[in-house]
Amino acid sequence: MEDSSLGQNSSIPASGNLGDAPKPLQPPSLISLKKSLLSNPSELKSLSNLAVTRFLNGDPDQACVCIRRAIYVSPGTARSHRVFSKILAGRGDTVGALKAAIREICLDPGTSTGLEIVGVLHKDAGALHTANRVLQRAVVSDPSVFSALNNRYHVLKALGEFDQAAQCLKLLLEISPEDPELTSSVIFRLDHLLSWSIAEGQDFRRKHWARHEAALQEDAAMVAGSAASLKKSTRHKLRIGYVSADFREHSAFSVFGPVILNHDRNQFEILAYSNSSLRDEKTKDIISFVDVFRDISNMSDIDVACQIKADGVDILIDLSSHSAGNRLPVFSLRPAKIQIAAWGYAHGTGLSSMDYFIMDEVYAPPEAAEYFSETLIYLPSAVPFMLPNDLPDVSDPPVLMNKVATFGSFNRGIKITKTALGLWTEILHASENTRLLLKCSSSESPAWRHVVESYMQEGGIDPARLTFLGRTNQRDHLDAYRLVDVALDTSPDSGGVTTWEALSMGVPVVSFLDDVLAQRVASSILNVAGLPELIATGPADFVRKASGLSRNVAALRYYRQTLRHRVKNCDAAMFPEYTRFVEEAYRRVHHLSATGGRTKEPIYVR
């Protein structure tokens, strides 16, 4: 077993007991071993591998004994120090791991592994700039090392250097272009990092997914030749299949779950294909409602595709796109005649085998339809939302008590880019005595907080005007909106469910339109909620609207009193009605398929 199986990723602990230098064990127990190993160097590697095996089997103490023996026998073997460093890092012994990695570098100055270990240890200690420099040396030493590039991406992302982080992701694709899971992961992350236009984002998807579709041609032919177990002429209901890893408590479920649960069972048979073995109350709701529920998490792509084909699915719906847990290769195998991407991660797939994409006219304007590989289906909203049952009461705007307005963002840390921070800096300058509250899991990281504070301080904002809150349970998360007067959207990746949550708590969200698909999500939500006055025409108007609203106490009180009612009664939250639009779309594309095939012109369902 090669020592690389220990991995070299960002999960190495940053703290633990101080480590000692490798201490040679006392003879005579090692004398015979040393003679044997020196006469047969391959046995030295075996001893090192034994250390790795024992460590992976949960016996770090014996792993240390083995690798110290190897070091005693041959202290000049760089590989042994590398293994020792990884074992110590895995035990949480940061100092010992660092010492062992430095020894490896001294013995083999060209090693990328030793540099990578040192870089990751600095990263986990919060020394991000040092980690970046060391990891850059590791990448230069060997550009083909996947883990070094991946770790540098994480460091650059934490530093807010999103353009360089994006470049690391693109290099990862060059190293492993045949991995569809990696392709999806890179696309998903680039959507958060880059301000790419709709055309650029869709072209990137098409270009990189095309190689996977080409590789799957033989399997697709096999699926096409497999038989459906039920002839469609013998049934009158349309069979709709939904594929997701999120039939459970998840933000995506609040978007698509109510659509499934409001289907007309007299007109449709519903099948759910779950790419997760996790179960909770939401899962039980789905299982009790649908006609068929299948766990596909341990099935191969071709087996899943053949199962869907055997189930006689008329229309297959992808609810994940390029987000985690997707099964896009299954869709590339074309198990259903009609395939649609919808809701879960509404940014487009780039698959030639994906026929349609559910959107709205604000999210993806008609003039951009030509850039998508899918035909657009326009519904009243592309981002429906189910309000939680136990919403906290709406509070008065905090400015009434504080006499100072508070801006806020509860979006994920990865969405808080330098672009967003730059705009928020301008807003704080235009709104004297205001404050900014950031609530996300990233706020729990001192290194992340330091990056945000430093960037805004460089822009002339006193860090004392910033407040950071970390993770809480869902109810407390929503209740924290009582601390916020005006929510600020992120850029270039806009808030989705977070926007709905803020509005449902009476907090107005200010956003702006741009030629970046990810930037248009919040504007789509504000439009369907009847709040066009909160949609700015661009960055400058965004600053003007947000700063002006913070000074308009009467408007803040009005929004606090009316927003929840608006959300509850808009087209995107009234799910029985919204689901009827969805079902009409399904009937239309099924009719098109039966009478002549797919059209490239957008389909409007009003």
C-alpha positions in Angstrom: 0.0 0.0 0.0 1.4 3.4 -1.0 1.6 6.0 1.7 -0.5 8.4 -0.4 -3.5 6.5 0.8 -3.3 8.5 4.0 -4.5 11.5 1.9 -3.4 15.0 2.1 -6.4 17.2 2.5 -7.8 20.1 4.4 -9.1 17.8 7.2 -5.8 17.5 9.1 -6.4 18.7 12.6 -4.7 22.0 13.6 -4.1 21.3 17.2 -3.1 18.5 19.5 -0.2 17.3 21.7 3.2 18.6 21.0 5.2 16.0 19.0 8.6 14.7 19.6 11.3 14.2 17.0 11.6 10.6 15.8 13.4 8.7 18.5 15.3 5.6 17.6 14.1 2.6 19.6 16.7 0.8 21.7 18.7 -2.2 20.5 19.1 -5.1 20.7 15.5 -5.6 19.5 16.2 -3.7 16.3 19.7 -4.9 15.5 18.6 -7.9 13.5 15.8 -6.0 11.9 18.2 -3.3 10.8 20.6 -5.8 9.2 17.7 -7.5 7.5 16.2 -4.3 6.1 19.6 -2.9 5.0 20.2 -6.0 3.0 16.8 -5.9 1.5 15.6 -2.3 0.9 12.2 -3.4 -0.3 11.5 -4.5 3.2 12.0 -1.0 4.5 9.1 0.1 2.2 7.0 -2.7 3.6 7.6 -1.5 7.2 6.5 2.0 6.1 3.4 0.5 4.5 2.7 -1.5 7.6 2.7 1.8 9.5 0.2 3.3 7.1 -2.1 0.2 7.4 -2.0 0.2 11.2 -2.9 3.9 11.2 -5.8 3.5 8.8 -7.0 0.6 10.9 -7.2 2.8 13.9 -4.0 1.9 15.7 -1.9 5.1 15.6 0.4 4.0 18.5 1.5 0.9 16.7 1.8 2.9 13.4 4.2 5.2 15.2 6.2 2.3 16.4 6.5 0.9 12.9 7.5 4.1 11.2 10.0 5.0 14.0 11.6 1.6 13.4 11.9 2.5 9.7 13.5 5.8 10.5 15.9 4.2 12.9 17.0 1.7 10.2 17.4 4.4 7.5 17.1 7.9 8.8 18.0 9.3 5.4 14.9 7.9 3.6 12.6 10.8 2.9 9.5 8.6 2.4 9.6 7.4 6.0 9.6 11.0 7.3 6.6 11.7 5.0 4.6 8.8 6.4 5.6 9.9 10.0 4.4 13.4 9.3 1.1 12.2 8.0 0.5 9.9 11.0 1.4 12.7 13.5 -0.9 15.1 11.6 -3.7 12.6 11.8 -3.2 12.3 15.5 -3.5 16.1 15.9 0.3 16.5 16.6 0.8 19.6 14.5 4.3 20.4 15.7 5.6 16.9 15.3 4.1 16.6 11.9 5.7 19.9 10.9 9.1 18.8 12.0 8.8 15.5 10.2 7.6 17.2 7.0 10.6 19.6 7.1 13.0 16.7 7.5 11.5 15.2 4.3 12.0 18.5 2.5 15.6 18.6 3.7 16.2 15.1 2.4 14.3 15.6 -0.8 14.1 19.3 -1.7 12.1 18.6 -4.8 9.3 16.8 -2.9 5.8 18.3 -3.4 4.3 16.1 -0.6 6.4 17.5 2.2 5.7 21.0 1.0 2.0 20.2 0.9 1.9 18.8 4.4 3.6 22.0 5.7 1.2 24.1 3.7 -1.9 22.3 5.1 -0.6 22.6 8.7 -0.1 26.3 8.3 -3.6 26.6 6.8 -5.2 24.7 9.7 -3.3 27.0 12.1 -4.8 30.0 10.4 -1.6 31.2 8.7 -3.3 31.5 5.3 -0.7 33.7 3.6 2.2 31.4 4.6 0.1 28.3 3.6 -0.5 29.8 0.2 3.2 30.5 -0.4 4.2 26.9 0.6 1.4 25.3 -1.4 2.3 27.4 -4.4 5.8 25.9 -4.1 4.3 22.4 -3.9 2.3 23.0 -7.1 5.3 24.4 -8.9 7.3 21.4 -7.8 4.8 19.0 -9.3 1.8 20.6 -11.1 0.1 17.2 -11.5 -0.5 16.7 -7.7 -4.2 16.9 -7.4 -4.4 17.3 -3.6 -1.9 20.2 -3.5 -3.9 22.1 -6.0 -7.1 21.3 -4.2 -5.6 22.5 -0.9 -4.3 25.7 -2.5 -7.8 26.3 -3.9 -9.3 26.2 -0.3 -6.6 28.5 1.0 -7.1 31.0 -1.9 -10.9 30.9 -1.4 -10.4 31.6 2.3 -8.2 34.5 1.5 -10.9 35.9 -0.9 -8.6 35.5 -3.9 -11.4 34.0 -6.0 -9.8 34.5 -9.5 -6.7 32.5 -8.4 -8.9 29.9 -6.7 -10.9 29.5 -9.9 -7.7 29.0 -11.8 -6.8 26.1 -9.4 -10.2 24.5 -10.1 -9.6 24.7 -13.8 -6.2 23.1 -13.4 -7.9 20.3 -11.4 -10.1 19.6 -14.4 -7.0 19.4 -16.7 -5.5 16.8 -14.3 -8.6 14.6 -14.1 -10.8 15.5 -17.1 -12.6 12.1 -17.2 -14.2 12.4 -13.8 -17.9 13.6 -14.0 -18.2 14.1 -10.3 -15.1 16.5 -10.4 -16.5 18.3 -13.4 -19.8 19.0 -11.5 -17.9 20.1 -8.4 -15.8 22.5 -10.3 -18.7 24.0 -12.2 -20.6 24.4 -8.9 -17.7 26.2 -7.3 -17.0 28.4 -10.3 -20.6 29.6 -10.2 -19.8 31.0 -6.8 -16.5 32.4 -7.6 -16.7 33.9 -11.1 -18.7 36.8 -12.5 -19.1 35.0 -15.7 -21.9 35.9 -18.2 -24.8 33.6 -18.9 -23.1 32.7 -22.2 -19.7 32.0 -20.6 -21.2 29.8 -17.9 -23.3 27.7 -20.2 -20.5 27.3 -22.7 -18.2 26.0 -20.0 -20.8 23.5 -18.9 -21.4 22.3 -22.5 -17.7 22.0 -23.3 -16.7 20.0 -20.3 -19.7 17.7 -20.1 -19.4 16.8 -23.8 -16.5 14.5 -23.0 -18.5 12.6 -20.5 -21.4 12.2 -22.9 -19.0 10.9 -25.5 -17.6 8.4 -23.0 -21.1 7.1 -22.2 -22.3 6.5 -25.7 -22.0 2.7 -25.5 -23.7 2.5 -22.2 -26.5 4.9 -23.5 -27.0 2.4 -26.4 -27.4 -0.4 -23.9 -30.0 1.5 -21.9 -31.8 2.4 -25.1 -32.0 -1.3 -25.9 -33.4 -2.3 -22.5 -37.1 -2.8 -22.2 -39.7 -1.0 -20.1 -41.7 -3.3 -17.8 -45.0 -1.5 -18.5 -46.2 -0.5 -21.9 -47.3 3.1 -21.9 -50.3 2.3 -24.0 -51.7 0.3 -21.0 -51.9 3.3 -18.6 -53.5 6.7 -18.7 -51.4 8.6 -16.1 -48.1 10.3 -16.9 -45.2 8.8 -15.0 -43.0 11.5 -13.5 -39.6 10.5 -12.0 -37.7 12.8 -9.6 -34.0 12.3 -9.0 -32.3 14.0 -6.0 -30.0 13.4 -3.0 -32.1 15.8 -1.0 -35.4 14.1 -0.2 -34.8 15.2 3.4 -34.3 18.2 5.6 -32.4 20.4 3.3 -32.8 23.9 1.8 -33.4 22.4 -1.6 -36.3 20.4 -0.3 -38.1 23.6 0.7 -38.1 24.5 -3.0 -39.1 21.3 -4.7 -40.6 19.2 -1.9 -44.0 20.9 -1.9 -44.2 20.6 -5.7 -44.0 16.8 -5.4 -46.4 16.6 -2.5 -49.0 18.7 -4.3 -49.2 16.6 -7.4 -52.7 15.5 -8.7 -52.5 11.8 -8.2 -55.5 11.2 -10.5 -53.4 12.6 -13.4 -49.8 11.6 -12.5 -47.9 8.6 -11.0 -44.9 9.8 -9.0 -41.6 8.0 -8.6 -38.7 9.2 -6.5 -35.1 8.1 -7.0 -33.0 9.0 -3.9 -29.3 9.3 -4.2 -28.9 9.3 -0.4 -29.4 6.7 2.3 -30.2 9.5 4.9 -33.8 9.4 6.2 -35.8 11.9 8.3 -39.4 13.2 8.5 -39.2 14.9 5.1 -38.1 11.6 3.6 -41.1 9.9 5.3 -43.4 12.4 3.8 -42.1 11.7 0.3 -42.2 7.9 0.8 -45.8 8.0 2.0 -46.9 10.2 -1.0 -45.2 8.8 -4.1 -46.1 5.6 -5.9 -42.5 4.3 -6.0 -39.5 5.3 -3.8 -36.1 3.9 -4.7 -32.7 4.3 -3.0 -30.2 4.5 -5.8 -27.3 5.7 -3.7 -25.3 2.4 -4.1 -26.3 1.7 -7.7 -24.1 2.3 -10.7 -25.2 4.9 -13.3 -26.1 2.2 -15.9 -28.1 0.2 -13.3 -30.0 3.3 -12.3 -30.7 4.2 -15.9 -32.0 0.7 -16.7 -34.2 0.7 -13.6 -35.7 4.1 -14.7 -36.3 2.7 -18.2 -37.9 -0.4 -16.7 -40.1 1.7 -14.6 -41.5 3.3 -17.7 -40.9 6.9 -16.6 -42.3 9.4 -19.2 -40.6 12.5 -17.8 -37.5 12.4 -15.7 -36.7 15.5 -13.5 -33.2 16.4 -12.3 -33.4 18.3 -9.0 -29.7 18.7 -8.4 -27.9 19.9 -11.5 -24.2 20.2 -10.6 -24.7 20.4 -6.9 -23.5 17.6 -4.5 -25.1 14.2 -4.9 -26.2 14.7 -8.5 -26.6 11.8 -10.9 -26.2 13.7 -14.1 -24.4 10.8 -15.8 -27.7 8.9 -15.5 -29.4 11.6 -17.5 -26.6 11.4 -20.1 -27.6 7.7 -20.6 -31.1 9.0 -21.6 -33.4 6.6 -19.6 -36.5 8.7 -20.3 -37.7 10.3 -23.5 -38.2 13.7 -21.9 -35.7 15.0 -19.3 -36.0 18.3 -17.4 -33.7 20.2 -15.0 -35.5 22.1 -12.3 -35.4 23.9 -8.9 -32.6 22.3 -6.8 -29.7 24.2 -8.4 -31.2 26.3 -11.2 -28.1 27.3 -13.2 -28.4 25.0 -16.2 -26.6 21.7 -16.8 -25.0 21.9 -20.2 -26.1 18.4 -21.1 -27.3 17.8 -24.6 -29.5 15.0 -23.2 -31.4 17.5 -20.9 -34.3 18.7 -22.9 -35.9 21.4 -20.8 -35.0 23.7 -17.9 -37.6 25.3 -15.6 -37.0 29.1 -15.3 -38.7 32.4 -15.1 -38.2 35.5 -17.3 -36.3 37.5 -14.7 -33.9 34.7 -13.7 -33.1 33.8 -17.4 -34.5 36.5 -19.7 -35.7 35.4 -23.2 -32.8 37.0 -25.0 -30.5 34.6 -23.1 -32.4 31.5 -24.1 -30.1 30.7 -27.0 -27.2 30.1 -24.6 -28.7 27.2 -22.8 -28.4 23.6 -24.0 -31.9 23.1 -22.7 -35.2 24.7 -23.9 -36.5 27.0 -21.3 -39.9 26.5 -19.7 -41.1 29.8 -18.2 -43.2 29.5 -15.0 -44.3 32.3 -12.7 -41.1 31.6 -10.6 -38.1 29.3 -10.9 -37.5 29.5 -7.2 -40.7 28.5 -5.3 -40.5 28.4 -1.5 -42.2 26.6 1.4 -42.4 28.7 4.5 -41.4 26.9 7.7 -44.3 25.9 9.9 -42.9 27.4 13.1 -41.7 30.8 11.9 -40.8 33.2 14.8 -42.9 36.3 15.2 -41.9 39.3 13.2 -40.2 42.0 15.3 -40.1 45.7 14.9 -37.1 47.0 12.9 -34.1 47.2 15.3 -33.3 50.7 14.2 -36.2 51.9 16.4 -34.4 50.8 19.5 -30.8 51.1 18.3 -31.2 54.5 16.6 -28.7 53.0 14.1 -29.6 50.9 11.1 -28.1 47.4 10.7 -27.4 45.8 7.4 -27.1 42.0 7.2 -26.3 39.0 5.2 -27.1 35.4 6.2 -25.7 33.9 3.0 -22.9 31.3 3.0 -19.4 32.5 3.4 -18.3 31.4 -0.1 -20.9 33.9 -1.4 -19.3 36.8 0.4 -16.7 37.7 -2.2 -14.5 40.8 -2.6 -17.1 42.1 -5.1 -19.8 41.9 -2.4 -17.6 43.3 0.3 -16.6 46.2 -2.0 -20.2 47.1 -2.6 -21.1 46.8 1.1 -18.1 49.0 1.9 -19.6 51.7 -0.4 -23.0 51.3 1.3 -21.5 51.7 4.8 -19.7 54.8 3.6 -22.9 56.2 2.1 -24.8 55.4 5.4 -23.0 56.8 8.3 -23.3 55.2 11.7 -24.7 52.0 10.2 -23.5 48.5 11.0 -23.1 45.2 9.2 -24.0 41.8 10.6 -22.7 38.6 8.9 -24.2 35.3 10.0 -22.8 32.1 8.5 -20.7 29.1 9.5 -17.6 30.8 8.1 -18.0 33.4 10.8 -16.8 30.8 13.3 -13.3 30.9 11.6 -11.0 33.5 13.0 -9.0 33.4 9.7 -12.1 34.1 7.7 -13.2 37.0 10.0 -9.7 38.5 9.7 -9.9 38.4 5.9 -13.3 40.2 5.9 -12.2 42.7 8.5 -8.9 43.5 6.8 -10.6 44.0 3.4 -13.2 46.3 4.7 -10.6 48.2 6.8 -8.6 48.7 3.7 -11.7 50.3 2.3 -11.9 52.7 5.2 -14.5 50.8 7.3 -13.8 50.5 11.1 -14.0 46.7 12.0 -16.0 47.8 15.0 -18.9 48.3 12.7 -18.9 44.6 11.9 -20.7 41.8 13.8 -20.2 38.1 13.2 -22.6 35.3 14.1 -22.1 31.6 13.6 -24.4 28.6 13.1 -27.6 28.1 15.1 -30.6 25.9 14.7 -33.2 26.9 12.1 -35.6 28.7 14.3 -32.8 30.7 16.0 -31.4 31.4 12.6 -34.6 32.9 11.5 -35.1 34.7 14.7 -31.7 36.4 14.3 -33.4 38.6 11.6 -34.8 40.7 14.4 -31.2 42.2 14.5 -31.3 43.3 10.8 -33.1 46.2 9.2 -32.0 45.7 5.6 -30.6 42.5 4.1 -27.9 43.0 1.4 -27.6 40.5 -1.5 -24.3 38.9 -2.3 -22.5 39.1 -5.6 -21.8 37.4 -8.0 -23.8 34.6 -6.4 -27.1 35.8 -5.2 -29.1 34.5 -2.3 -32.0 32.0 -3.0 -33.6 30.4 0.0 -31.8 33.0 2.2 -33.7 35.8 0.3 -37.1 34.0 0.9 -36.2 33.6 4.6 -35.4 37.3 5.1 -38.6 38.4 3.4 -40.7 36.0 5.5 -39.2 37.6 8.6 -40.2 41.1 7.4 -36.7 42.1 6.3 -36.4 43.8 2.9 -33.6 42.4 0.6 -31.9 44.7 -1.8 -30.4 43.1 -4.9 -29.5 44.1 -8.5 -29.7 42.6 -12.0 -26.6 41.7 -14.0 -25.6 39.4 -16.9 -24.5 36.8 -14.4 -27.1 34.0 -14.0 -26.2 33.4 -10.4 -26.6 37.1 -9.7 -30.3 37.1 -10.8 -31.8 34.7 -8.3 -32.8 37.2 -5.6 -34.2 39.6 -8.3 -36.4 36.7 -9.5 -37.7 36.2 -6.0 -38.3 39.9 -5.4 -40.2 40.1 -8.7 -42.6 37.3 -7.9 -43.1 38.6 -4.4 -44.2 42.0 -5.9 -41.2 43.9 -4.7 -39.6 45.4 -7.9 -38.6 48.6 -6.0 -35.9 46.5 -4.2 -34.3 45.4 -7.5 -31.5 47.8 -8.5 -30.4 48.2 -12.1 -26.8 47.8 -11.3 -24.1 48.1 -8.6 -24.3 51.9 -8.3 -28.1 51.8 -8.0 -27.7 48.9 -5.5 -25.6 51.2 -3.2 -28.1 54.0 -3.6 -31.2 51.9 -2.9 -29.7 50.1 0.1 -28.3 53.3 1.8 -31.5 55.2 1.1 -33.7 52.4 2.6 -31.6 52.4 5.8 -32.6 56.0 6.4 -36.3 55.5 5.6 -37.6 54.2 9.0 -41.2 54.5 7.8 -40.5 52.1 4.9 -38.7 49.7 7.2 -41.7 49.6 9.5 -44.0 49.1 6.5 -42.0 46.2 5.2 -41.9 44.6 8.7 -45.7 44.7 8.8 -46.4 43.4 5.3 -43.7 41.2 3.8 -44.7 37.9 5.4 -48.2 38.3 4.0 -46.8 39.1 0.6 -44.6 36.0 0.6 -47.4 33.7 1.8 -49.7 34.9 -1.0 -47.4 35.1 -4.0 -47.4 32.6 -6.8 -44.2 31.0 -5.7 -45.4 30.1 -2.2 -49.0 28.9 -3.0 -48.0 25.4 -3.9 -51.3 23.8 -5.0 -51.6 26.6 -7.6 -47.9 26.5 -8.5 -47.9 22.8 -8.9 -50.8 23.1 -11.4 -48.5 25.3 -13.6 -45.8 22.6 -13.3 -48.2 19.9 -14.3 -49.4 21.9 -17.3 -45.8 22.3 -18.4 -45.4 18.5 -18.2 -48.4 17.9 -20.3 -47.2 20.3 -22.9 -43.8 18.9 -23.4 -45.3 15.4 -23.4 -47.7 16.5 -26.2 -44.8 18.0 -28.1 -42.8 14.8 -27.8 -45.7 12.8 -29.1 -46.5 15.1 -32.0 -43.1 16.3 -33.3 -40.5 16.6 -30.7 -38.7 19.2 -28.7 -38.9 22.9 -29.7 -36.0 25.3 -29.1 -38.3 28.2 -28.5 -39.1 28.9 -24.8 -42.4 27.5 -23.5 -44.5 29.9 -21.5 -46.9 28.5 -18.9 -49.1 31.2 -17.3 
